[in-house]
Amino acid sequence: MVMNPLFVQYCAYFNGNKDYFECHEVLEEYWKEIAPGDREHILVGFVQLATGLYHWRRDNKNGALRTLQKAYYCLQKESPFFDMLDQSDLLQKLQKAITALEMEEAFQAFQLTIINEPFEQLVNAQIAALEPMASTFLRDKHKLRDRSAIVAERHAKLNAKKGSV
């Protein structure tokens, strides 16, 4: 059974305040811990799910559709994460979202169905601690983050490559 605190946070953000940007951030961190570079890992599917919904909310329907289709493919795999979540229900909701995007429909959020009571208690405790956020903030959160560390890391890698040539 997988009750990693970062997966709990992912589910809390997803079902609580629908902060798909934070879902992506926390689960990407977890993925890098347990399966760095493995683009077929189930956590990648969960990251893609959140990313696709974030794009859809921002009305980037093409990006959302491509990303949710990738998530659907990835989330069909067997995984211990589905000891906590209803995989069949998730895939049905995801297929419905893909169809809605293909029909050019407006954003439609949905919930992850939690099937493990102890896990649900952990997620609900975190949801209770979440602060409400304005929908415009949630829609444009990527524009508001501090990217200076990411930019500095990219420059360092570029300089290291130049130095090795």
C-alpha positions, -999 to 999 in steps of 0.1 A, spaced: 0 0 0 14 34 -10 6 62 15 35 85 7 29 120 20 34 135 -14 8 112 -30 -16 122 -1 -9 158 -9 -15 152 -46 -49 137 -38 -58 165 -14 -50 192 -39 -68 173 -66 -100 167 -46 -98 197 -23 -92 230 -39 -85 216 -75 -50 230 -74 -37 210 -104 -5 230 -106 4 219 -70 -6 184 -79 20 184 -106 46 199 -84 43 175 -55 40 144 -76 68 153 -99 90 156 -68 78 121 -57 84 107 -92 120 120 -92 126 103 -58 114 68 -68 117 66 -106 137 95 -121 137 95 -158 112 66 -161 86 83 -184 64 52 -183 60 52 -145 25 54 -132 33 86 -114 39 102 -148 3 94 -156 -9 111 -125 13 142 -133 -1 142 -168 -37 140 -154 -31 171 -133 -13 189 -161 -40 181 -186 -67 195 -163 -46 226 -156 -44 232 -194 -81 226 -199 -90 251 -171 -68 276 -189 -87 269 -221 -57 253 -238 -78 225 -252 -53 211 -276 -26 208 -249 -52 194 -225 -64 168 -250 -29 155 -259 -18 154 -222 -50 137 -210 -47 111 -238 -12 103 -226 -24 101 -190 -52 77 -200 -27 54 -216 -3 55 -186 -30 51 -160 -42 18 -175 -13 0 -159 -16 -21 -127 -1 -3 -97 -2 -3 -59 -15 33 -62 -48 17 -72 -51 1 -38 -60 37 -28 -79 49 -58 -106 34 -80 -88 29 -113 -119 20 -133 -137 50 -121 -107 72 -128 -104 59 -164 -141 64 -170 -139 100 -158 -108 106 -178 -124 92 -210 -154 115 -204 -130 144 -201 -112 135 -233 -146 132 -251 -157 166 -237 -125 182 -250 -130 166 -284 -164 182 -284 -148 216 -275 -167 217 -241 -158 239 -212 -136 227 -184 -151 201 -161 -134 191 -129 -139 157 -113 -129 139 -81 -106 110 -76 -126 82 -59 -107 70 -29 -113 34 -19 -90 30 11 -104 44 43 -71 52 62 -58 69 30 -91 88 27 -87 100 63 -52 113 55 -64 131 24 -94 146 41 -72 159 69 -51 177 44 -81 190 25 -94 205 57 -61 224 61 -61 238 26 -68 275 21 -95 285 -4 -81 301 -36 -96 323 -62 -103 305 -95 -82 331 -114 -52 323 -91 -56 286 -97 -59 292 -135 -27 313 -138 -6 299 -110 23 290 -133 28 327 -141 31 336 -104 59 311 -92 95 320 -86 115 303 -114 149 318 -104 162 285 -91 152 267 -123 167 293 -145 200 293 -125 202 255 -128 197 257 -165 225 283 -168 248 262 -147 242 231 -169 248 252 -201 280 266 -186 292 232 -176 286 219 -212 305 248 -226 334 242 -202 336 205 -212 339 213 -250 
